[in-house]
Each structure stands twice: as structure tokens, then as C-alpha cells.
Amino acid sequence: METIKVILWGREVGRLMWDRRKKNSYFTLNPDFKKSGWDIAPPANADKFTKS
């Protein structure tokens, strides 16, 4: 299994893994990043915030 660290703003967000045999990817969130409370996902209604 191949693994990469996902880094954002100098902090490890989590790890992304690729299983060649199963041809599947997995992401695990770093518990310390989760505790930080940072919300890095775009809002579900992001289209309301874009200019036409």
C-alpha cells in the first residue's frame, strides 16, 4: 500500500493510501487536525457565494 501525507498550511490533515491490489484509495483524518476545529471543506451551498 502506498501512502502520502496530506499537508495544508503546514499541518498534516491526514493520510491518503492507495491499495494497488484492490484498486482502491483510503483517506484517514489526522486526529490532531480534527481536534483543531478547522473546517477545510467548502460549504454545501457554495454556488450562492460565487459571482455571476
Buried (B, 14 or more C-beta within 10 A) or exposed (E): EEEEEBEEEEEEBBBBBEEEEEEEEEEEEBEEBEEEEEEEEEEEEEEEEEEE
